[in-house]
Amino acid sequence: MPDLPPESTSTELVPVARAPHRGGIPIASMRRVYRCEEVERRLTKLPPKEHESLRSTYERMLEKGAERFQVKPSGLPAMDHLYEELPNFHDALDDIRRQLALCQDSRDALEITPMLLLGPPGVGKTHFAREVAQLLGTGMGFVSMSSLTAGWVLSGASSQWKGARPGKVFETLVDGQYANPVMVIDEIDKARGEHAYDPLGALYSLLEHDTAQCFVDEFAEVAVDASQVIWVATANDERAIPEPILNRVNVYEVQMPDRDAARVIALRLYAGIRGHHHWGQRFEPEPGEAVLERLAELAPREMRRAWMTAFGNARLDGRDRIELKDLPEAHGKRSPIGFMQ
């Protein structure tokens, strides 16, 4: 049995907390994501004492059953908080809002066209995907393509390979609770793989609704219904993304927030950190103007780290107010960023 090249990738399967839902409790139907009879048939054909990993996968599938929650908001959810928190994602939020409006008060499932968020590092693309999963009340799968060395991570590898295992799409649907999770393909433009494996090859069928209904993971060789997966890809440079992928997604160019929007984001982060920690009540309800102006120079990704450093430094100095000296030295100030030329 040949050895499979080692996989190196950052992945996670995230059940999104069912917090009080803004705009209505999520409603759920059940959807079958694979056929148990097909799993049983393949399990009975396995030779005794061979393919133990594959056997364990089939047994787990039968134990969990084939049905998963297919959720959607019970009505058009309140999204004003997202428009305020993510001022540079209004185009993407508008599209989600339109597609939510289509399925409300109907028996239709929620369908969101695959999305590609295109923008500079630190602009908040991954945070946006997590907020979408929270809004919809579903789960989230995550694959970081920048650290990927095995091209089969999405589609699985044949069980004939030593060390083979299922792909992340299969795992998210089989091990998760939802038939329509948000699946984030982070930094898709940095995908690299072995010559024999195209790391994006599986997406050609997964991003098409009809073919995704019978997606076959190469490890399990059992068809799963991935047609309800909500795809969010992120990238810095579209030139590194194959044209067939670009043709299957809605592309949103996400710019760095302007100064006013950056101030709003920084202020919301301050209030959020202060409100979510008991120690936060020791600090003033709002930061000073000079501190807020300095934070507005940072990319959204850097703001939270800067606030946490500043809170700690102020506390060490016995103060309940953050001063400029509490902020970390900037590694590079924000400047207006146009899009790639």
Buried (B, 14 or more C-beta within 10 A) or exposed (E): EEEBBEBEBEBEBBEBEEEEBBBBEBEBEEBBBBBBEBBEEBBEEBEEEEBEEBBEBBEEBEEBEBBBBBBBBBBBBEBEEBEEBBBBBBEBBEBBBEBBEEBBEEEEBBBBBBBBBBBBEBBBBBBBBBBBBBBBBBBBBBBBBBBBBBBBBBBBBEBEBEEBBBBBBBBBBBBBBBBBBBBBBBBBBBBEBEEEBBBBBBBBBBBEBEEBBEBBBBBBEBBBBBBBBBBBBBBBEBEEBBEEBEEBBEBBEBBBBEEEBBBBBBBBBBBBBBEEEEEBEBBEEEBEEEBBBBBBBBBBBBBBEBBBBBBEBBBEEEBEBBBEEBBBEEEEEBEEEEEEE
